[in-house]
Amino acid sequence: MAAPDELFCWEGDWGLPSVSTDCLVVLAYAQFAGAPLKLQKISNPWRSPSGSLPALWTNQKETLSRPSDIIIHLRKQKYNADYDLSAKEGADSLAFISLMEEKLIPALIYTFWIEPKNYVDATRRWYAEHMPFPLNFFLPGRMQRQQLEKLRLLRGDESLEAGEELEKELYRDAAECMNLLSQRLGSQKFFFGDSPSSLDAYVFGHLAPILKSKLPNGKLQQHLKSLDNLNNFCANILLLYFPRDGRESSNQKPPSQPEGGDFDHVPNKRRKQFLSALVALGAMLSYAFLTGMVSIQHVQHEALEEPPDLQTIGSHEEEGDG
């Protein structure tokens, strides 16, 4: 039997399996379709086969990065969450995904990457704290520039500038999109009945970060929280398909302290500081080699980070985990 495809995703936080919208879409679809993927949650995109996240490394040695391409690949492998949809439901699904791309995604980009307080106090801080040195110094800024360029492309405006008028327009469009999604969902468990589809994956991937993140400017979050059925929709998916992440969120434990007290903790602290210094030194040397500042004939490089968290997804969590 062939080994499962390997999926590289941003690691999770806030009770979500990943902090990335694109990663959440892929993770949710894989769970809905029962795709047996080997999952690596990482915080260094340079460790993925494409240099970005998400990334699917297939058995055919292909690398796929866009959620739509990954979903198409999974469908070709007979993991199809849309198998039971009618032609009309399939058309509705495409229409709502297009609506989100036009109305919701620009507001998401603005909320997380452009709005100054959110970007500085939440988004940049999270990535800087989770990425290894020295990537944490320049990659968040590069990611912000990429997101701004994406927003300009979506809006068809190369001279787009952040400001109060743009924010109002984006948030008005996003609220309209959420309202239409709420109306379409109604009292159903999922958008097309009792079984989740690709539309459910897209909606969950885009709404869950708004709902669960801790942003200083939470205007989008306030509107979403007023739509009870969409709140329940996200909560049900987390409970049914990602119970471990939801449980970790509800049981926020303070950092564990050694039983021996502060004096016993001092050697551990010093050891960690020493190891951190070694890691930083190694990363600085690696950065120098990568940028060409230093070159030698032969370098044997070993990663200093912890190995990524390996999981297998596709089958539901055991009932005991719920």
C-alpha positions as CSV (number, residue, x, y, z in Angstrom):
1,M,0.0,0.0,0.0
2,A,1.4,3.4,-1.0
3,A,2.4,5.8,1.8
4,P,-0.1,8.7,2.3
5,D,0.4,12.1,0.8
6,E,2.2,14.5,3.2
7,L,0.5,17.8,4.2
8,F,2.5,20.7,5.6
9,C,0.4,23.3,7.5
10,W,0.9,26.2,9.9
11,E,0.5,25.0,13.5
12,G,-2.6,25.8,15.5
13,D,-3.6,28.2,18.2
14,W,-6.7,29.7,19.7
15,G,-8.3,26.3,19.8
16,L,-8.0,25.8,16.0
17,P,-6.0,23.1,14.2
18,S,-4.1,25.9,12.3
19,V,-4.0,29.7,12.4
20,S,-4.0,29.8,8.6
21,T,-7.3,30.1,6.6
22,D,-5.9,28.1,3.7
23,C,-4.6,25.4,6.0
24,L,-8.0,25.2,7.7
25,V,-9.8,24.8,4.4
26,V,-7.6,21.9,3.4
27,L,-7.6,20.3,6.9
28,A,-11.4,20.4,7.1
29,Y,-11.9,19.1,3.6
30,A,-9.5,16.2,4.2
31,Q,-11.4,15.3,7.4
32,F,-14.8,15.5,5.7
33,A,-13.6,13.3,2.8
34,G,-11.7,10.8,5.0
35,A,-8.4,11.4,3.2
36,P,-5.5,9.7,5.0
37,L,-2.9,12.4,5.0
38,K,0.4,12.5,6.9
39,L,0.2,15.8,8.7
40,Q,3.2,18.0,9.6
41,K,2.3,21.1,11.6
42,I,5.2,23.5,11.4
43,S,6.0,27.2,12.0
44,N,8.7,27.6,9.4
45,P,7.4,27.7,5.8
46,W,11.0,27.1,4.5
47,R,10.7,23.5,5.8
48,S,7.8,22.8,3.4
49,P,8.6,21.4,-0.1
50,S,7.2,24.6,-1.7
51,G,8.6,27.2,0.7
52,S,5.0,28.1,1.6
53,L,2.1,26.7,3.6
54,P,-0.1,24.8,3.1
55,A,1.8,22.4,0.8
56,L,0.9,18.9,-0.2
57,W,3.7,16.5,-1.2
58,T,2.1,13.8,-3.2
59,N,3.1,10.2,-3.9
60,Q,3.9,11.3,-7.5
61,K,6.5,13.8,-6.1
62,E,4.3,16.8,-6.9
63,T,3.9,19.8,-4.7
64,L,0.6,21.5,-4.5
65,S,0.0,24.7,-2.5
66,R,-3.4,26.3,-3.4
67,P,-6.3,24.8,-1.5
68,S,-8.3,24.4,-4.7
69,D,-5.5,22.4,-6.3
70,I,-5.1,20.2,-3.2
71,I,-8.9,19.5,-3.1
72,I,-8.9,18.6,-6.8
73,H,-6.0,16.2,-6.2
74,L,-7.9,14.6,-3.3
75,R,-11.0,14.2,-5.4
76,K,-8.9,12.4,-8.1
77,Q,-7.8,10.0,-5.3
78,K,-11.4,9.2,-4.6
79,Y,-11.7,11.4,-1.5
80,N,-14.6,13.5,-2.6
81,A,-16.7,15.3,0.0
82,D,-19.0,16.6,-2.7
83,Y,-19.9,13.2,-4.1
84,D,-23.5,13.3,-3.1
85,L,-24.2,16.9,-4.2
86,S,-26.7,17.5,-6.9
87,A,-25.9,19.7,-9.9
88,K,-27.7,22.6,-8.4
89,E,-25.9,22.2,-5.0
90,G,-22.6,22.0,-6.8
91,A,-23.4,25.3,-8.6
92,D,-24.5,26.9,-5.3
93,S,-21.3,25.8,-3.7
94,L,-19.2,27.5,-6.4
95,A,-21.3,30.6,-6.2
96,F,-20.8,31.0,-2.5
97,I,-17.1,30.3,-2.7
98,S,-16.8,33.0,-5.3
99,L,-18.9,35.3,-3.1
100,M,-16.4,34.7,-0.2
101,E,-13.4,35.5,-2.5
102,E,-15.0,38.7,-3.6
103,K,-16.6,40.0,-0.3
104,L,-15.0,38.1,2.7
105,I,-11.4,37.4,1.9
106,P,-10.5,41.1,1.3
107,A,-11.8,42.0,4.7
108,L,-10.0,39.0,6.3
109,I,-6.7,40.2,4.7
110,Y,-7.3,43.7,6.0
111,T,-8.3,42.6,9.5
112,F,-5.2,40.4,10.1
113,W,-2.5,41.9,7.9
114,I,-3.3,45.6,7.2
115,E,-5.2,47.1,10.2
116,P,-2.3,48.5,12.1
117,K,-3.1,47.5,15.7
118,N,-4.2,44.0,14.7
119,Y,-1.1,43.5,12.6
120,V,1.4,44.8,15.2
121,D,-0.2,43.4,18.4
122,A,-1.5,40.1,17.1
123,T,-0.5,38.9,13.7
124,R,3.1,39.9,13.5
125,R,3.6,39.1,17.2
126,W,2.2,35.5,16.7
127,Y,4.4,34.7,13.7
128,A,7.5,36.3,15.2
129,E,7.1,34.3,18.4
130,H,6.5,31.0,16.6
131,M,9.0,31.3,13.7
132,P,12.7,30.3,14.3
133,F,15.4,33.0,14.4
134,P,16.3,34.7,12.1
135,L,13.2,34.2,10.0
136,N,11.0,35.8,12.6
137,F,12.8,39.1,11.8
138,F,11.9,39.4,8.2
139,L,9.3,36.8,7.1
140,P,6.3,38.4,8.8
141,G,7.0,41.7,7.0
142,R,7.4,39.8,3.7
143,M,4.1,38.0,4.3
144,Q,2.4,41.3,5.0
145,R,3.6,42.7,1.7
146,Q,2.4,39.6,-0.1
147,Q,-1.1,39.9,1.5
148,L,-1.3,43.6,0.6
149,E,-0.5,42.7,-3.0
150,K,-3.1,40.0,-2.9
151,L,-5.7,42.6,-1.6
152,R,-4.8,45.0,-4.4
153,L,-5.3,42.3,-7.0
154,L,-8.6,41.2,-5.5
155,R,-9.8,44.9,-5.5
156,G,-8.3,45.7,-8.9
157,D,-6.6,48.7,-7.4
158,E,-2.8,49.0,-7.6
159,S,-2.8,52.2,-5.6
160,L,-4.8,50.8,-2.7
161,E,-4.0,52.4,0.6
162,A,-5.2,51.5,4.1
163,G,-7.6,53.9,5.7
164,E,-11.0,54.4,7.4
165,E,-13.0,54.6,4.2
166,L,-11.4,51.3,2.8
167,E,-12.0,49.6,6.2
168,K,-15.7,50.6,6.2
169,E,-16.2,49.3,2.7
170,L,-14.4,46.0,3.3
171,Y,-16.3,45.4,6.6
172,R,-19.6,46.3,5.0
173,D,-19.0,43.7,2.2
174,A,-17.9,41.1,4.7
175,A,-21.0,41.6,6.9
176,E,-23.2,41.2,3.8
177,C,-21.4,38.0,2.9
178,M,-21.8,36.6,6.4
179,N,-25.5,37.5,6.4
180,L,-26.0,35.6,3.1
181,L,-24.1,32.6,4.4
182,S,-26.2,32.6,7.6
183,Q,-29.4,32.8,5.6
184,R,-28.3,29.9,3.4
185,L,-27.3,27.7,6.3
186,G,-30.5,28.3,8.2
187,S,-31.1,25.7,10.9
188,Q,-29.2,23.0,9.0
189,K,-26.1,21.3,10.5
190,F,-24.2,21.8,7.3
191,F,-24.9,23.8,4.1
192,F,-26.3,20.9,2.2
193,G,-27.9,18.8,5.0
194,D,-26.3,16.3,7.4
195,S,-23.0,15.8,5.6
196,P,-20.2,18.4,5.1
197,S,-19.0,19.4,1.7
198,S,-16.2,21.6,0.2
199,L,-18.4,24.7,0.8
200,D,-18.5,23.8,4.5
201,A,-14.7,23.5,4.5
202,Y,-14.3,26.9,2.9
203,V,-16.8,28.6,5.2
204,F,-15.2,27.1,8.3
205,G,-11.7,27.9,7.1
206,H,-12.6,31.6,6.7
207,L,-14.9,32.1,9.6
208,A,-13.2,30.2,12.4
209,P,-10.1,32.5,12.6
210,I,-12.4,35.5,12.9
211,L,-14.4,33.8,15.6
212,K,-11.5,32.4,17.7
213,S,-8.6,34.9,17.2
214,K,-7.7,37.5,19.8
215,L,-7.6,40.7,17.9
216,P,-7.5,44.3,19.4
217,N,-9.9,45.5,16.6
218,G,-12.6,42.9,16.6
219,K,-15.3,44.6,14.4
220,L,-15.7,41.5,12.1
221,Q,-15.7,39.2,15.1
222,Q,-18.6,41.2,16.7
223,H,-20.7,40.9,13.6
224,L,-20.0,37.2,13.3
225,K,-20.9,36.5,16.9
226,S,-24.3,38.1,16.3
227,L,-25.0,35.2,13.8
228,D,-25.8,32.3,16.1
229,N,-26.1,29.6,13.4
230,L,-22.6,30.4,12.0
231,N,-21.1,30.3,15.5
232,N,-22.7,26.9,16.1
233,F,-21.6,25.7,12.7
234,C,-17.9,26.5,13.5
235,A,-18.2,25.0,17.0
236,N,-19.8,21.8,15.7
237,I,-17.0,21.3,13.2
238,L,-14.3,21.8,15.8
239,L,-16.1,19.4,18.2
240,L,-16.8,16.7,15.5
241,Y,-13.6,16.8,13.5
242,F,-10.9,18.5,15.6
243,P,-11.9,17.7,19.2
244,R,-8.3,17.7,20.5
245,D,-7.7,21.3,19.5
246,G,-11.0,22.5,21.0
247,R,-10.3,20.7,24.2
248,E,-6.9,22.3,24.4
249,S,-8.5,25.7,24.0
250,S,-11.1,25.1,26.7
251,N,-8.5,23.8,29.1
252,Q,-5.9,26.6,29.0
253,K,-3.4,25.3,31.5
254,P,-0.8,27.7,33.0
255,P,2.8,26.7,32.3
256,S,3.8,23.8,34.5
257,Q,6.4,24.5,37.2
258,P,8.8,21.9,38.5
259,E,7.8,20.5,41.8
260,G,11.1,21.3,43.5
261,G,10.4,25.1,43.5
262,D,12.4,28.0,42.1
263,F,15.8,26.8,43.1
264,D,15.4,23.6,41.3
265,H,14.2,25.5,38.3
266,V,17.3,27.6,37.9
267,P,19.6,25.0,36.3
268,N,16.8,24.1,33.8
269,K,16.5,27.8,33.0
270,R,20.2,28.2,32.5
271,R,20.3,25.1,30.3
272,K,17.5,26.4,28.2
273,Q,19.2,29.8,27.8
274,F,22.4,28.0,26.8
275,L,20.6,25.9,24.2
276,S,18.7,28.9,22.9
277,A,22.1,30.7,22.4
278,L,23.4,27.7,20.5
279,V,20.3,27.6,18.3
280,A,20.5,31.3,17.6
281,L,24.2,31.0,16.7
282,G,23.5,28.1,14.4
283,A,20.6,30.0,12.8
284,M,22.8,33.0,12.2
285,L,25.4,30.9,10.5
286,S,22.7,29.2,8.4
287,Y,21.3,32.6,7.4
288,A,24.8,33.7,6.4
289,F,25.2,30.7,4.2
290,L,21.8,31.1,2.6
291,T,22.3,34.7,1.7
292,G,25.8,34.2,0.4
293,M,27.4,36.3,3.1
294,V,29.6,33.3,3.9
295,S,30.5,30.4,1.6
296,I,32.7,27.3,2.2
297,Q,33.5,24.3,0.2
298,H,31.3,21.8,2.1
299,V,28.7,22.3,4.8
300,Q,26.9,19.6,6.6
301,H,23.8,21.3,7.9
302,E,21.4,19.7,10.4
303,A,18.2,21.4,11.5
304,L,18.4,22.7,15.1
305,E,14.6,22.9,15.5
306,E,12.5,20.2,17.1
307,P,11.1,17.7,14.5
308,P,7.6,18.6,13.3
309,D,4.5,17.3,15.0
310,L,3.5,14.2,13.0
311,Q,-0.1,13.2,12.9
312,T,-2.4,11.3,10.6
313,I,-5.6,12.9,9.5
314,G,-8.5,11.7,7.5
315,S,-10.2,9.3,9.9
316,H,-12.3,10.8,12.7
317,E,-10.8,11.1,16.1
318,E,-11.6,8.3,18.4
319,E,-14.8,8.9,20.4
320,G,-12.8,8.9,23.6
321,D,-11.0,12.1,22.4
322,G,-14.2,14.0,22.1
